Amino acid sequence: MTDTKEASKEAPPYEDNPQSHESHNSSKVTSTVTPATSKSAALCPRVLMPEQLEKLHNDAVLVSDFKQLKLEKEAQKNWDLFYKRNSTNFFKDRHWTTREFEELKACRQFEAQKLVLLEAGCGVGNCLFPLLEEDLNLFVYACDFSPRAVDFVKQNPLYNAKQCKAFQCDLTKDDLLENIPSESVDVVTLIFVLSAVHPDKMHLLLENIYKVLKPGGCVLFRDYGLYDHAMMRFKTGNKLGDNFYVRQDGTRSFFFSDDYLAQLFTRAGYEVLVNEYVLRKTVNKKEGLSVPRVFLQSKFKKVMTGT
Ligand SMILES: C[S@@+](CC[C@H](N)C(=O)[O-])C[C@H]1O[C@@H](n2cnc3c(N)ncnc32)[C@H](O)[C@@H]1O
């Protein structure tokens, strides 16, 4: 069943936009979201037709090593240019965060407890500000690769130093302990961020956030899943590696299987609590298109010492 009103409120355009993001304009895409029809469907990745599998299999040409190195070197610049082009207009506020991640509230041991959150790869704050609006009993650290995105966060009228500390950092390189005390964070949100990181460096990001998480604290994760429509529509010449692609604007995107993600997190010392595919359909009524979207929504815990 499609609930248009609910879906349009819930749907961040980045997820719903079946176009690669450089061509995205939120006013053009009127999309609705259909939840997966059965629970079991969400336990397996999207099933592809033989011709789709063949197309993926035949796309064997990888971007040259030289260009791949350049993309890695210029990753920060490319995200900063993305925010220069789009300012704060690209992503819609993610009001679904508290609804879908009920854990945020459940993380409190007692009702009046102040929760400390790290929004890792916060962009311009589309998760952060709806959360702060809804729940005043939060302190949020927010960081991003792009200095411009961090500036947008700081300029937001809802930003105040009592509730929020935003800073620029490369989560794969800069030690979070420079900005956040060790083991002081209850919850880390990682929303469409790990997919933007080179697979060889993903473990570095997970190890970095591990240091600031309290034992027993959680990472709430949502990102692209294997065979998402955005993956299937990449043309030959954009492939960087297995399930890893580059967009026209130089930003990159990985598409996760549940096993791959679980291994990444367990190797970095986390326990898997939830790790599920979310299958949806994005409907563009204007163009009469319906495309299958695949996301992974997961929850990982930093294991308590001595347990
Ligand atoms: C697709 S956007 C998602 C932004 C935000 N989480 C949201 O949901 O609206 C990916 C973000 O990850 C950031 N990012 C990519 N690589 C990063 C890194 N190594 N360290 C910190 N942030 C990074 C980008 O600058 C960008 O803002």
The ligand as a Gaussian input file, in Angstrom:
#p B3LYP/6-31G(d) Opt

LIG

0 1
 C       25.388000      11.187000       0.841000
 S       25.989000      12.383000       1.940000
 C       24.995000      12.086000       3.377000
 C       24.943000      13.263000       4.305000
 C       24.077000      13.067000       5.553000
 N       24.490000      11.954000       6.356000
 C       22.611000      12.904000       5.196000
 O       22.073000      11.823000       5.393000
 O       22.012000      13.866000       4.698000
 C       27.563000      11.704000       2.372000
 C       28.366000      12.599000       3.286000
 O       29.530000      11.903000       3.729000
 C       30.589000      12.832000       3.825000
 N       31.849000      12.083000       3.788000
 C       32.332000      11.352000       2.763000
 N       33.534000      10.840000       3.093000
 C       33.813000      11.256000       4.357000
 C       34.932000      11.085000       5.225000
 N       36.000000      10.372000       4.875000
 N       34.886000      11.697000       6.437000
 C       33.802000      12.438000       6.802000
 N       32.735000      12.629000       6.019000
 C       32.733000      12.051000       4.800000
 C       30.366000      13.760000       2.641000
 O       31.031000      14.984000       2.766000
 C       28.852000      13.889000       2.629000
 O       28.422000      14.990000       3.360000

